[in-house]
């Protein structure tokens, strides 16, 4: 029975992280499984971070291979320049992604933007995995109150007004494509 629960947890977390929006926080699902099924802490965290990272990599690939086809060419040039900046300047990219991964906020837009920018996914995924190991450990260990069923957790998530921030974050992804990153970087270098 426990192996089946761990496999269900892995599939749930993976699926939630491939879906680009409107999913409850992964850490809350991990906390639910950890508490309700009395699972071991370390495997829950490792499965959670691994499947979240893998799901986000799939989201990155979808953005890179399919979403780029519907983005205006002028924006693609800007996304490509952003991808070069993120890939070259690892001293900024790695701490930024680790810090972002520690926050209990959705990361789907980061991976969509990275896919549009064709940034180096190995750097981003590794930093994200490490950050999620830390954040999930903290959030799951700190969870005092949790729903008693997975469907209740999803229903509770959708009953709140969480759509506005997600919609705004997608608008920010589009804004990233409008910014001429090469010009911005050149101005920063000249300053």
PLY file of the C-alpha trace (Angstrom):
ply
format ascii 1.0
element vertex 191
property float x
property float y
property float z
element edge 190
property int vertex1
property int vertex2
end_header
0.00 0.00 0.00
2.66 2.64 0.83
4.40 2.15 -2.55
1.10 2.78 -4.33
0.58 5.95 -2.29
4.09 7.19 -3.12
3.45 6.48 -6.81
0.12 8.32 -6.64
1.86 11.23 -4.92
4.52 11.30 -7.65
1.92 11.25 -10.44
-0.17 13.95 -8.73
2.77 16.29 -8.19
4.10 15.72 -11.71
0.69 16.41 -13.28
0.10 19.51 -11.18
3.45 20.95 -12.27
2.86 20.34 -15.99
-0.44 22.24 -15.84
0.44 25.90 -16.42
-1.99 27.53 -13.98
-4.64 27.33 -11.29
-3.25 24.40 -9.30
-2.92 24.44 -5.51
0.54 24.79 -4.02
2.56 21.59 -4.35
3.77 21.83 -0.77
0.16 21.66 0.44
-0.40 18.40 -1.45
2.86 17.04 -0.02
1.73 18.03 3.48
-1.63 16.37 2.91
-0.05 13.08 1.84
2.56 13.25 4.60
-0.04 13.78 7.33
-2.99 11.77 6.04
-1.06 8.66 4.98
1.66 8.97 7.63
4.39 8.75 5.02
8.10 9.14 5.69
9.19 12.79 5.52
12.34 12.46 3.36
10.75 10.43 0.52
7.78 12.82 0.38
10.13 15.80 0.02
12.41 14.09 -2.52
9.46 12.86 -4.59
7.88 16.30 -4.39
10.98 18.21 -5.49
11.84 15.68 -8.20
8.37 15.50 -9.72
7.86 19.27 -9.44
11.14 19.88 -11.28
10.34 17.22 -13.89
6.84 18.64 -14.42
8.23 22.15 -14.82
10.81 20.88 -17.34
7.92 19.46 -19.39
6.17 22.84 -19.12
9.41 24.49 -20.30
9.54 22.12 -23.30
5.91 22.84 -24.18
6.61 26.59 -24.10
9.84 26.19 -26.09
8.47 23.84 -28.74
4.83 24.89 -29.10
4.06 28.23 -27.48
6.89 29.98 -29.36
4.97 29.26 -32.59
2.18 31.68 -31.61
4.41 34.48 -30.27
5.17 37.43 -32.60
8.66 37.25 -34.17
9.69 40.61 -32.67
8.97 39.25 -29.18
10.88 36.04 -29.92
14.02 38.10 -30.55
13.58 39.68 -27.11
12.93 36.30 -25.46
16.05 34.89 -27.16
18.14 37.78 -25.80
16.71 37.16 -22.31
17.61 33.48 -22.64
21.19 34.38 -23.51
21.41 36.67 -20.47
20.02 33.99 -18.15
22.33 31.33 -19.57
25.50 33.42 -19.52
25.08 35.09 -16.14
24.79 32.04 -13.87
25.89 34.09 -10.84
22.52 35.83 -11.04
20.36 33.07 -12.51
21.09 30.30 -9.98
20.52 32.35 -6.78
17.46 33.98 -8.36
15.83 30.63 -9.20
16.75 29.09 -5.81
15.29 32.10 -3.98
12.17 32.04 -6.14
11.77 28.30 -5.56
11.82 28.85 -1.82
8.81 31.14 -1.95
5.36 29.57 -1.74
4.30 31.14 -5.04
3.69 29.48 -8.42
6.75 28.82 -10.54
4.95 27.89 -13.74
5.47 31.32 -15.29
9.24 31.13 -14.68
9.43 27.93 -16.71
7.13 29.23 -19.44
9.28 32.36 -19.76
12.46 30.23 -19.70
11.02 28.04 -22.46
10.09 31.05 -24.55
13.60 32.43 -23.94
15.23 29.06 -24.65
17.27 29.52 -21.49
19.50 26.67 -20.33
17.00 24.37 -18.63
19.71 22.36 -16.85
20.74 25.40 -14.79
17.19 26.45 -14.02
15.90 22.94 -13.25
18.84 22.13 -10.94
18.48 25.41 -9.05
14.71 24.91 -8.84
15.10 21.34 -7.54
17.51 22.46 -4.82
15.25 25.38 -3.84
12.19 23.14 -3.74
13.99 20.59 -1.54
14.54 23.37 0.97
11.14 25.02 0.64
9.11 21.81 0.69
11.00 20.67 3.78
10.13 23.92 5.51
6.50 24.17 4.37
5.58 20.52 4.93
7.21 20.50 8.37
5.40 23.75 9.21
1.96 22.65 8.04
-0.28 22.69 11.11
-3.66 22.55 9.45
-4.41 20.69 6.26
-7.48 19.43 4.48
-8.30 15.80 5.06
-8.75 14.88 1.41
-7.19 15.68 -1.94
-10.46 16.71 -3.56
-11.21 19.07 -0.65
-7.78 20.65 -1.10
-8.41 21.32 -4.80
-11.96 22.60 -4.19
-10.71 24.87 -1.38
-8.01 26.23 -3.71
-10.50 27.02 -6.46
-12.98 28.62 -4.06
-10.56 31.44 -3.33
-9.88 34.32 -5.66
-6.48 33.09 -6.80
-6.96 33.65 -10.47
-6.06 37.35 -10.56
-2.40 36.88 -9.54
-2.00 34.00 -11.99
-3.51 36.01 -14.83
-1.26 38.96 -13.94
1.78 36.69 -13.97
0.90 35.52 -17.48
0.68 39.17 -18.50
4.18 39.61 -17.11
5.41 36.75 -19.31
4.07 38.62 -22.32
5.70 41.82 -21.08
9.06 40.03 -20.99
8.71 39.53 -24.73
8.13 43.22 -25.37
11.26 44.37 -23.53
14.30 44.71 -25.82
16.69 42.80 -23.53
19.77 43.35 -25.69
19.33 47.13 -25.48
18.64 46.97 -21.74
21.78 44.92 -21.15
23.87 47.30 -23.28
22.59 50.29 -21.26
23.41 48.52 -17.99
26.93 47.73 -19.21
27.50 51.37 -20.25
26.36 52.67 -16.84
0 1
1 2
2 3
3 4
4 5
5 6
6 7
7 8
8 9
9 10
10 11
11 12
12 13
13 14
14 15
15 16
16 17
17 18
18 19
19 20
20 21
21 22
22 23
23 24
24 25
25 26
26 27
27 28
28 29
29 30
30 31
31 32
32 33
33 34
34 35
35 36
36 37
37 38
38 39
39 40
40 41
41 42
42 43
43 44
44 45
45 46
46 47
47 48
48 49
49 50
50 51
51 52
52 53
53 54
54 55
55 56
56 57
57 58
58 59
59 60
60 61
61 62
62 63
63 64
64 65
65 66
66 67
67 68
68 69
69 70
70 71
71 72
72 73
73 74
74 75
75 76
76 77
77 78
78 79
79 80
80 81
81 82
82 83
83 84
84 85
85 86
86 87
87 88
88 89
89 90
90 91
91 92
92 93
93 94
94 95
95 96
96 97
97 98
98 99
99 100
100 101
101 102
102 103
103 104
104 105
105 106
106 107
107 108
108 109
109 110
110 111
111 112
112 113
113 114
114 115
115 116
116 117
117 118
118 119
119 120
120 121
121 122
122 123
123 124
124 125
125 126
126 127
127 128
128 129
129 130
130 131
131 132
132 133
133 134
134 135
135 136
136 137
137 138
138 139
139 140
140 141
141 142
142 143
143 144
144 145
145 146
146 147
147 148
148 149
149 150
150 151
151 152
152 153
153 154
154 155
155 156
156 157
157 158
158 159
159 160
160 161
161 162
162 163
163 164
164 165
165 166
166 167
167 168
168 169
169 170
170 171
171 172
172 173
173 174
174 175
175 176
176 177
177 178
178 179
179 180
180 181
181 182
182 183
183 184
184 185
185 186
186 187
187 188
188 189
189 190
